[in-house]
Amino acid sequence: MRGIGGNAMKNKETVGLANTGSQSDGDILLSDVVEIIESHKSRIYNAANAETVQMLWEVGRHVNVALLDNKRAEYGKQAVALLSQRLVEQFDATFNLTG
């Protein structure tokens, strides 16, 4: 991918618009922009995935300590089912016990 220089309007090569013969200016520009977008989409996905894992771990830990405390299993199951139902209503299927 070609970098964008400070004087891009005067120098087409700095924005990837120079004609190489085999690719048109538009094809080169499109290729460069797609590469930028795909690179950022991948990083966004990875960051969001890491945050989701952390969030779910913290939710599970909090529920275990606050409700279950490894002692009240039957009450805990009912409380978690109710909590799941209410979270699904507010946040969609993210907190559904079945998946």
N, C-alpha and C positions, 0 to 999 in steps of 0.2 A: 504494500500500500504506500502511496506517495503522501508526504506530509503537506500540510497547508502552510504556505509562507505568509509573511506579513504583507507582501505586495502581490497577492494572488491574481488580481485583475490584469496586471501587466505581464505576468509570467504564467502561461497556461500549464507549464510542466509542474509547477508547485501544487496544483490542484488536480493533477492527473488528467489533463485535457489534451496533452500533446498527442498527435496522431502517429501511432506506431506502424501504420500500414495494414496490420491485420485486424485491429480493433478500432471501432469508431470512438470518437471522443465521449459520446454518450454511454457506450458500453464500458469504457474504462471508469468513468465517473460512477456509474451504477455499481460496478464491481467493488470499487473502493468504499462506497457508502454502505453497501450490503455487508462488507467485511466489518466495518465499524459497528453497525447495528447488531450483527450476530455476536461480536465480541462482548458488547455491553449486555445483551440479553442473557448470555451465558453467566456473566458475573452477577447479574441481578437475580437470576434463578438460584445460583449457589448461595447468595447472601440470604434470600428469602427462605430457602430450605433450611439453612442453619438456624435462623431465627425461629422458624416453626418448630424444629426439633427442641430447641431450648425452651420455648413457650410450653410445649406439651409436657416436657420433663418437669418444669416448675409446677404446672397444674397438677400433674400426678402426685408429685411430692407433697404439695399443699393438701390435696384431698386425703392422701394417706395419713398425714399428721393430724389434720383437723377433724376428719370424720372417722376414719377407720382405726387409726392408732394400733393396728394389728390386734384389736381386742373385740370390737363390736361388729363382727363380720356380717351378720344378718341385717342389722340396722344400716351398716355401711353400704351393702348392696342396694337397699331401697333408696338410700340417700343419693348414691351415685347415679342410679337410674333416673331419679327425679332431676338431679342436677344436669344430667345429659339431655333430658327432654327439654329443659328450660334453655340450655345453651344452644341446642339445635334451633329452637324458635328464634333466638337472638342472632346466631352466627351461621345458620345453615347447617349442613351435614358434617362440618369439621369435628364436632364433638359427639357424633352419634356413636353409641356403644357398639353397634353392629359393624362399624367400619370406619 
